[in-house]
């Protein structure tokens, strides 16, 4: 695979006002999602279409627009050649209203209300087959915005950063009570939630360690490489059930600067799902465990130019058991190359 769609361009704006500086940012790349098998998003190369990454205004403690969610861990993630990032990392950018409250010179709290559907069960007005074989009509996603938060602590010498993350949102399905898909709709809702902690520390100017851990239930959009479904839905008569996915993710890594022009990173990440849940029983083709290992190096021959090389190895295992003709495990091995000019 070869692509230039990861190229991106942006504009930062600062305008003084009587209430302080009004800042704005708009940034886009060409990694619009291409639909692949079963209409799933294929983010390997994108499709070359313009895609908004950031588009927001900020004044004082308030921010309105699309930018990185407080729930994800871009500040404590490793540098990678892979544009999507490492397993155990999140990069989700949502439309949000966010408030930032400084506590001390080295501590602050971010709280946001975020939009966007979570379940991807179906679009409003269409039907989706449930695990029981019946059908349901989606409500179009959660009725309330997601609530996310982050608490930052930076050491006085700026060598260390600790972040604590939190997230809450609604999962909802609805279905007609009559067999001919008419009549009064019945609803079922469950709470999706997640917590996380991450940090990094530079114990010398050339050596940095980083780590992240999350526990998430009933969500499928914030972390990279998680399962495509937040939950499975089932129905018996007029009773609806939501079987939420539940998983842990972890990441550990180390970066070293060999010289002003040469740096390297090694990182290992994993995602492991709860295997005795309703989700595991009704979604046997979904992933049970995944992990990967990344080793890379970046060379800067001249200012603002980066050349990168990266090796990645990973494995996955599904909830289904192996049979004499079908394995439930797979692996991949990949080398990536990158050339980048920052201006």
C-alpha beads as a LAMMPS data file, in Angstrom:
LAMMPS data file: protein, C-alpha beads

343 atoms
342 bonds

1 atom types
1 bond types

-500.0 500.0 xlo xhi
-500.0 500.0 ylo yhi
-500.0 500.0 zlo zhi

Masses

1 110.0

Atoms # bond

1 1 1 0.000 0.000 0.000
2 1 1 1.226 3.497 -0.882
3 1 1 -0.611 6.708 -0.068
4 1 1 -0.138 10.465 0.146
5 1 1 -3.603 10.968 1.665
6 1 1 -2.092 11.480 5.137
7 1 1 -0.915 14.919 3.991
8 1 1 -2.644 17.629 5.983
9 1 1 -2.942 21.394 6.100
10 1 1 -4.300 23.786 8.681
11 1 1 -4.790 27.375 9.759
12 1 1 -4.470 28.835 13.271
13 1 1 -6.151 32.150 14.083
14 1 1 -5.640 34.496 17.045
15 1 1 -7.760 37.624 17.520
16 1 1 -7.528 39.883 20.598
17 1 1 -10.862 40.747 22.239
18 1 1 -11.928 42.540 25.412
19 1 1 -12.386 39.056 26.971
20 1 1 -8.932 37.795 25.978
21 1 1 -7.595 36.142 22.850
22 1 1 -10.131 34.431 20.622
23 1 1 -8.331 31.494 19.019
24 1 1 -9.485 29.325 16.162
25 1 1 -8.140 26.294 14.367
26 1 1 -9.079 24.445 11.232
27 1 1 -7.090 21.424 10.059
28 1 1 -7.849 18.768 7.459
29 1 1 -6.251 15.828 5.687
30 1 1 -7.206 13.590 2.761
31 1 1 -7.931 10.415 4.762
32 1 1 -11.689 10.307 4.185
33 1 1 -12.904 6.772 4.863
34 1 1 -13.332 4.356 1.965
35 1 1 -16.064 1.741 2.383
36 1 1 -14.760 -1.804 2.123
37 1 1 -16.280 -5.228 2.728
38 1 1 -19.743 -5.116 4.343
39 1 1 -19.641 -1.312 4.090
40 1 1 -17.032 -1.183 6.844
41 1 1 -14.713 1.800 6.975
42 1 1 -11.304 1.149 5.421
43 1 1 -8.723 3.535 6.839
44 1 1 -5.606 1.918 5.344
45 1 1 -5.185 4.458 2.551
46 1 1 -8.321 6.567 2.862
47 1 1 -10.046 7.521 -0.371
48 1 1 -8.318 10.846 -0.996
49 1 1 -11.295 12.977 0.024
50 1 1 -10.870 16.034 2.251
51 1 1 -11.556 15.250 5.926
52 1 1 -11.897 17.732 8.784
53 1 1 -9.656 16.896 11.752
54 1 1 -10.007 20.044 13.862
55 1 1 -12.430 22.962 13.495
56 1 1 -13.045 24.991 16.652
57 1 1 -13.078 28.351 18.423
58 1 1 -11.744 28.941 21.924
59 1 1 -12.174 31.900 24.255
60 1 1 -10.956 31.881 27.824
61 1 1 -11.860 28.555 29.434
62 1 1 -14.401 27.574 26.748
63 1 1 -13.993 25.694 23.472
64 1 1 -16.688 24.939 20.873
65 1 1 -16.169 22.798 17.781
66 1 1 -14.446 19.607 16.700
67 1 1 -11.158 18.557 18.268
68 1 1 -9.547 15.726 20.232
69 1 1 -11.746 14.223 22.945
70 1 1 -10.539 14.569 26.557
71 1 1 -11.103 10.823 26.920
72 1 1 -8.290 9.780 24.554
73 1 1 -4.559 9.765 25.182
74 1 1 -2.723 11.543 22.374
75 1 1 -0.396 13.309 24.843
76 1 1 0.948 10.039 26.272
77 1 1 1.070 8.020 23.036
78 1 1 4.193 6.919 21.124
79 1 1 5.377 8.398 17.833
80 1 1 4.647 5.943 15.017
81 1 1 5.015 5.671 11.264
82 1 1 1.510 4.147 11.151
83 1 1 -0.780 7.140 10.703
84 1 1 -3.500 5.542 12.841
85 1 1 -1.216 5.035 15.839
86 1 1 -0.480 2.151 18.211
87 1 1 -2.879 -0.310 19.831
88 1 1 -4.036 0.949 23.231
89 1 1 -4.200 4.529 21.936
90 1 1 -7.175 6.718 21.055
91 1 1 -7.247 9.675 18.664
92 1 1 -10.993 10.379 18.429
93 1 1 -11.933 13.938 17.464
94 1 1 -15.564 14.858 18.250
95 1 1 -17.711 17.963 18.029
96 1 1 -17.871 19.207 21.607
97 1 1 -18.444 22.001 24.085
98 1 1 -15.509 21.914 26.475
99 1 1 -14.615 23.750 29.669
100 1 1 -11.069 23.834 31.085
101 1 1 -10.497 24.760 34.727
102 1 1 -6.897 25.333 35.898
103 1 1 -6.333 24.179 39.478
104 1 1 -2.663 25.095 39.946
105 1 1 0.138 26.038 37.582
106 1 1 0.660 22.295 36.931
107 1 1 -2.874 20.891 37.191
108 1 1 -6.105 21.324 35.231
109 1 1 -9.459 19.632 34.602
110 1 1 -11.203 19.367 31.208
111 1 1 -14.928 18.525 30.959
112 1 1 -16.777 18.178 27.620
113 1 1 -20.173 17.307 26.180
114 1 1 -19.618 15.497 22.870
115 1 1 -21.884 14.650 19.968
116 1 1 -21.869 11.668 17.629
117 1 1 -23.563 8.261 17.510
118 1 1 -21.904 5.426 19.343
119 1 1 -23.748 2.194 18.571
120 1 1 -23.725 2.188 14.731
121 1 1 -26.557 -0.352 14.999
122 1 1 -28.428 1.200 12.073
123 1 1 -29.608 4.535 10.787
124 1 1 -32.948 5.935 11.850
125 1 1 -35.923 4.374 10.062
126 1 1 -34.129 1.229 8.906
127 1 1 -34.215 -2.246 10.393
128 1 1 -31.338 -4.340 11.655
129 1 1 -31.323 -8.061 12.380
130 1 1 -30.813 -8.795 16.052
131 1 1 -28.849 -11.704 17.448
132 1 1 -32.181 -13.471 18.052
133 1 1 -33.140 -13.158 14.373
134 1 1 -35.821 -10.514 14.966
135 1 1 -35.488 -6.934 13.805
136 1 1 -35.239 -3.581 15.524
137 1 1 -35.490 0.031 14.466
138 1 1 -32.620 2.181 15.657
139 1 1 -33.347 5.433 17.431
140 1 1 -30.463 7.004 15.532
141 1 1 -28.074 6.746 18.450
142 1 1 -27.980 8.129 21.942
143 1 1 -30.405 10.945 22.824
144 1 1 -27.907 12.777 25.057
145 1 1 -24.362 13.942 24.363
146 1 1 -21.484 11.914 25.748
147 1 1 -19.805 13.269 28.879
148 1 1 -16.001 13.109 28.910
149 1 1 -13.404 14.449 31.315
150 1 1 -9.650 14.552 31.867
151 1 1 -7.454 15.533 34.819
152 1 1 -3.879 16.597 33.996
153 1 1 -0.911 16.765 36.374
154 1 1 2.461 17.998 35.077
155 1 1 5.606 17.900 37.188
156 1 1 7.163 21.255 38.042
157 1 1 10.205 20.481 35.876
158 1 1 7.902 19.471 32.951
159 1 1 9.557 16.062 32.734
160 1 1 6.447 14.121 33.709
161 1 1 2.754 14.089 32.761
162 1 1 -0.095 12.111 34.352
163 1 1 -3.628 12.059 32.898
164 1 1 -6.827 10.476 34.242
165 1 1 -9.727 10.028 31.771
166 1 1 -13.461 9.379 32.134
167 1 1 -16.431 8.879 29.775
168 1 1 -20.211 8.253 30.000
169 1 1 -22.821 7.858 27.246
170 1 1 -26.164 6.216 26.493
171 1 1 -26.679 3.078 24.375
172 1 1 -30.252 2.790 23.102
173 1 1 -32.340 0.559 20.817
174 1 1 -36.064 0.526 20.021
175 1 1 -38.411 -1.921 18.312
176 1 1 -42.092 -2.126 17.291
177 1 1 -44.311 -4.248 19.519
178 1 1 -46.242 -5.807 16.625
179 1 1 -44.838 -8.470 14.309
180 1 1 -45.696 -6.373 11.236
181 1 1 -43.358 -3.602 12.489
182 1 1 -46.254 -1.309 13.470
183 1 1 -47.512 -0.159 16.808
184 1 1 -45.927 1.426 19.837
185 1 1 -42.146 1.222 20.081
186 1 1 -40.455 -0.346 23.067
187 1 1 -37.038 0.902 24.175
188 1 1 -34.011 -0.429 25.996
189 1 1 -31.101 1.672 27.217
190 1 1 -27.835 0.934 28.952
191 1 1 -24.977 3.083 30.132
192 1 1 -21.686 3.000 28.274
193 1 1 -18.703 4.130 30.297
194 1 1 -14.940 4.102 30.502
195 1 1 -12.011 5.125 32.701
196 1 1 -8.353 5.445 31.849
197 1 1 -4.990 6.568 33.153
198 1 1 -1.838 7.404 31.234
199 1 1 1.517 8.985 31.764
200 1 1 4.956 9.684 30.408
201 1 1 8.238 10.665 32.026
202 1 1 11.557 11.848 30.583
203 1 1 14.206 10.690 33.038
204 1 1 16.919 12.192 30.789
205 1 1 16.606 14.670 27.881
206 1 1 17.016 11.673 25.540
207 1 1 14.974 8.955 27.303
208 1 1 11.197 8.853 27.764
209 1 1 8.889 6.097 29.011
210 1 1 5.104 6.099 28.574
211 1 1 2.179 3.897 29.573
212 1 1 -1.628 3.854 29.263
213 1 1 -4.435 1.705 30.667
214 1 1 -8.218 1.794 29.984
215 1 1 -11.293 -0.149 31.066
216 1 1 -14.295 0.452 28.789
217 1 1 -17.823 -0.977 28.635
218 1 1 -20.425 -0.432 25.906
219 1 1 -18.337 1.733 23.578
220 1 1 -16.743 1.173 20.168
221 1 1 -15.432 4.518 18.983
222 1 1 -12.769 6.033 21.216
223 1 1 -9.913 3.499 21.125
224 1 1 -8.086 2.300 18.022
225 1 1 -8.564 -1.305 16.842
226 1 1 -11.402 -2.106 19.246
227 1 1 -14.323 -4.226 17.991
228 1 1 -16.676 -2.657 15.465
229 1 1 -19.738 -3.028 17.728
230 1 1 -20.375 -1.389 21.087
231 1 1 -22.920 -4.098 21.954
232 1 1 -25.150 -6.815 20.548
233 1 1 -28.935 -6.492 20.703
234 1 1 -31.435 -9.321 21.179
235 1 1 -35.202 -9.589 21.537
236 1 1 -37.578 -12.133 23.024
237 1 1 -41.208 -11.179 22.394
238 1 1 -41.499 -7.540 23.440
239 1 1 -38.408 -7.660 25.637
240 1 1 -35.231 -6.071 24.282
241 1 1 -31.747 -6.778 25.607
242 1 1 -28.421 -4.996 25.152
243 1 1 -25.310 -7.079 25.682
244 1 1 -22.487 -4.556 26.006
245 1 1 -18.896 -5.279 25.109
246 1 1 -16.360 -4.861 27.917
247 1 1 -12.597 -4.692 27.556
248 1 1 -9.282 -3.524 28.952
249 1 1 -6.476 -1.997 26.928
250 1 1 -2.875 -1.308 27.804
251 1 1 0.206 0.248 26.235
252 1 1 3.827 0.417 27.372
253 1 1 6.743 1.978 25.520
254 1 1 10.153 3.640 25.532
255 1 1 11.688 6.307 23.261
256 1 1 15.354 7.227 22.910
257 1 1 17.108 10.073 21.043
258 1 1 20.394 8.764 19.718
259 1 1 21.391 12.179 18.370
260 1 1 19.670 15.441 17.342
261 1 1 18.879 13.770 14.002
262 1 1 18.053 10.181 15.012
263 1 1 15.445 8.777 17.415
264 1 1 13.762 5.404 18.039
265 1 1 10.720 3.974 19.844
266 1 1 9.642 0.513 20.963
267 1 1 6.059 -0.024 22.158
268 1 1 3.695 -2.902 22.949
269 1 1 -0.098 -2.650 23.166
270 1 1 -2.970 -5.048 23.848
271 1 1 -6.771 -5.179 24.052
272 1 1 -8.508 -8.005 25.898
273 1 1 -12.281 -8.430 26.093
274 1 1 -14.358 -10.001 28.836
275 1 1 -15.022 -13.500 27.500
276 1 1 -17.952 -14.613 29.714
277 1 1 -20.333 -11.827 28.661
278 1 1 -23.500 -11.835 26.535
279 1 1 -21.539 -9.902 23.932
280 1 1 -18.971 -12.699 23.662
281 1 1 -21.725 -15.329 23.341
282 1 1 -23.755 -13.516 20.659
283 1 1 -20.842 -12.066 18.659
284 1 1 -18.448 -15.017 18.192
285 1 1 -16.696 -13.479 15.169
286 1 1 -15.648 -10.393 17.147
287 1 1 -12.159 -10.140 18.609
288 1 1 -11.470 -11.542 22.062
289 1 1 -7.805 -10.553 22.361
290 1 1 -5.423 -8.458 20.280
291 1 1 -1.855 -7.295 20.763
292 1 1 0.913 -5.722 18.741
293 1 1 4.566 -4.716 19.042
294 1 1 6.060 -1.708 17.255
295 1 1 9.725 -0.834 16.692
296 1 1 10.608 2.267 14.693
297 1 1 13.270 4.861 13.952
298 1 1 13.105 8.399 12.572
299 1 1 15.926 10.258 10.836
300 1 1 15.933 14.027 10.290
301 1 1 18.572 14.750 7.619
302 1 1 17.671 18.454 7.436
303 1 1 15.366 20.706 9.436
304 1 1 11.632 19.847 9.182
305 1 1 12.187 16.650 7.151
306 1 1 11.540 13.230 8.768
307 1 1 12.266 9.814 7.272
308 1 1 10.772 6.904 9.209
309 1 1 10.877 3.113 9.170
310 1 1 8.742 0.853 11.356
311 1 1 8.185 -2.849 11.951
312 1 1 4.899 -4.062 13.464
313 1 1 3.882 -7.551 14.553
314 1 1 0.421 -8.384 15.890
315 1 1 -1.990 -11.198 16.715
316 1 1 -5.760 -11.495 17.191
317 1 1 -8.079 -14.161 18.638
318 1 1 -11.875 -14.271 18.260
319 1 1 -14.472 -15.441 20.792
320 1 1 -15.278 -18.485 18.658
321 1 1 -13.365 -21.690 19.350
322 1 1 -11.138 -23.289 16.748
323 1 1 -12.534 -26.168 14.704
324 1 1 -10.759 -28.796 12.571
325 1 1 -11.301 -26.555 9.529
326 1 1 -11.412 -23.037 10.992
327 1 1 -8.847 -21.300 13.186
328 1 1 -9.846 -18.549 15.609
329 1 1 -6.444 -16.847 15.567
330 1 1 -4.543 -14.735 13.073
331 1 1 -1.415 -12.625 12.930
332 1 1 0.229 -9.978 10.781
333 1 1 3.737 -8.677 10.130
334 1 1 4.290 -5.338 8.421
335 1 1 7.041 -2.878 7.495
336 1 1 6.139 0.790 7.040
337 1 1 8.124 3.635 5.489
338 1 1 7.402 7.355 5.720
339 1 1 8.723 10.620 4.339
340 1 1 7.367 13.841 5.859
341 1 1 8.001 17.559 5.451
342 1 1 6.656 19.894 8.153
343 1 1 6.141 23.530 7.275

Bonds

1 1 1 2
2 1 2 3
3 1 3 4
4 1 4 5
5 1 5 6
6 1 6 7
7 1 7 8
8 1 8 9
9 1 9 10
10 1 10 11
11 1 11 12
12 1 12 13
13 1 13 14
14 1 14 15
15 1 15 16
16 1 16 17
17 1 17 18
18 1 18 19
19 1 19 20
20 1 20 21
21 1 21 22
22 1 22 23
23 1 23 24
24 1 24 25
25 1 25 26
26 1 26 27
27 1 27 28
28 1 28 29
29 1 29 30
30 1 30 31
31 1 31 32
32 1 32 33
33 1 33 34
34 1 34 35
35 1 35 36
36 1 36 37
37 1 37 38
38 1 38 39
39 1 39 40
40 1 40 41
41 1 41 42
42 1 42 43
43 1 43 44
44 1 44 45
45 1 45 46
46 1 46 47
47 1 47 48
48 1 48 49
49 1 49 50
50 1 50 51
51 1 51 52
52 1 52 53
53 1 53 54
54 1 54 55
55 1 55 56
56 1 56 57
57 1 57 58
58 1 58 59
59 1 59 60
60 1 60 61
61 1 61 62
62 1 62 63
63 1 63 64
64 1 64 65
65 1 65 66
66 1 66 67
67 1 67 68
68 1 68 69
69 1 69 70
70 1 70 71
71 1 71 72
72 1 72 73
73 1 73 74
74 1 74 75
75 1 75 76
76 1 76 77
77 1 77 78
78 1 78 79
79 1 79 80
80 1 80 81
81 1 81 82
82 1 82 83
83 1 83 84
84 1 84 85
85 1 85 86
86 1 86 87
87 1 87 88
88 1 88 89
89 1 89 90
90 1 90 91
91 1 91 92
92 1 92 93
93 1 93 94
94 1 94 95
95 1 95 96
96 1 96 97
97 1 97 98
98 1 98 99
99 1 99 100
100 1 100 101
101 1 101 102
102 1 102 103
103 1 103 104
104 1 104 105
105 1 105 106
106 1 106 107
107 1 107 108
108 1 108 109
109 1 109 110
110 1 110 111
111 1 111 112
112 1 112 113
113 1 113 114
114 1 114 115
115 1 115 116
116 1 116 117
117 1 117 118
118 1 118 119
119 1 119 120
120 1 120 121
121 1 121 122
122 1 122 123
123 1 123 124
124 1 124 125
125 1 125 126
126 1 126 127
127 1 127 128
128 1 128 129
129 1 129 130
130 1 130 131
131 1 131 132
132 1 132 133
133 1 133 134
134 1 134 135
135 1 135 136
136 1 136 137
137 1 137 138
138 1 138 139
139 1 139 140
140 1 140 141
141 1 141 142
142 1 142 143
143 1 143 144
144 1 144 145
145 1 145 146
146 1 146 147
147 1 147 148
148 1 148 149
149 1 149 150
150 1 150 151
151 1 151 152
152 1 152 153
153 1 153 154
154 1 154 155
155 1 155 156
156 1 156 157
157 1 157 158
158 1 158 159
159 1 159 160
160 1 160 161
161 1 161 162
162 1 162 163
163 1 163 164
164 1 164 165
165 1 165 166
166 1 166 167
167 1 167 168
168 1 168 169
169 1 169 170
170 1 170 171
171 1 171 172
172 1 172 173
173 1 173 174
174 1 174 175
175 1 175 176
176 1 176 177
177 1 177 178
178 1 178 179
179 1 179 180
180 1 180 181
181 1 181 182
182 1 182 183
183 1 183 184
184 1 184 185
185 1 185 186
186 1 186 187
187 1 187 188
188 1 188 189
189 1 189 190
190 1 190 191
191 1 191 192
192 1 192 193
193 1 193 194
194 1 194 195
195 1 195 196
196 1 196 197
197 1 197 198
198 1 198 199
199 1 199 200
200 1 200 201
201 1 201 202
202 1 202 203
203 1 203 204
204 1 204 205
205 1 205 206
206 1 206 207
207 1 207 208
208 1 208 209
209 1 209 210
210 1 210 211
211 1 211 212
212 1 212 213
213 1 213 214
214 1 214 215
215 1 215 216
216 1 216 217
217 1 217 218
218 1 218 219
219 1 219 220
220 1 220 221
221 1 221 222
222 1 222 223
223 1 223 224
224 1 224 225
225 1 225 226
226 1 226 227
227 1 227 228
228 1 228 229
229 1 229 230
230 1 230 231
231 1 231 232
232 1 232 233
233 1 233 234
234 1 234 235
235 1 235 236
236 1 236 237
237 1 237 238
238 1 238 239
239 1 239 240
240 1 240 241
241 1 241 242
242 1 242 243
243 1 243 244
244 1 244 245
245 1 245 246
246 1 246 247
247 1 247 248
248 1 248 249
249 1 249 250
250 1 250 251
251 1 251 252
252 1 252 253
253 1 253 254
254 1 254 255
255 1 255 256
256 1 256 257
257 1 257 258
258 1 258 259
259 1 259 260
260 1 260 261
261 1 261 262
262 1 262 263
263 1 263 264
264 1 264 265
265 1 265 266
266 1 266 267
267 1 267 268
268 1 268 269
269 1 269 270
270 1 270 271
271 1 271 272
272 1 272 273
273 1 273 274
274 1 274 275
275 1 275 276
276 1 276 277
277 1 277 278
278 1 278 279
279 1 279 280
280 1 280 281
281 1 281 282
282 1 282 283
283 1 283 284
284 1 284 285
285 1 285 286
286 1 286 287
287 1 287 288
288 1 288 289
289 1 289 290
290 1 290 291
291 1 291 292
292 1 292 293
293 1 293 294
294 1 294 295
295 1 295 296
296 1 296 297
297 1 297 298
298 1 298 299
299 1 299 300
300 1 300 301
301 1 301 302
302 1 302 303
303 1 303 304
304 1 304 305
305 1 305 306
306 1 306 307
307 1 307 308
308 1 308 309
309 1 309 310
310 1 310 311
311 1 311 312
312 1 312 313
313 1 313 314
314 1 314 315
315 1 315 316
316 1 316 317
317 1 317 318
318 1 318 319
319 1 319 320
320 1 320 321
321 1 321 322
322 1 322 323
323 1 323 324
324 1 324 325
325 1 325 326
326 1 326 327
327 1 327 328
328 1 328 329
329 1 329 330
330 1 330 331
331 1 331 332
332 1 332 333
333 1 333 334
334 1 334 335
335 1 335 336
336 1 336 337
337 1 337 338
338 1 338 339
339 1 339 340
340 1 340 341
341 1 341 342
342 1 342 343
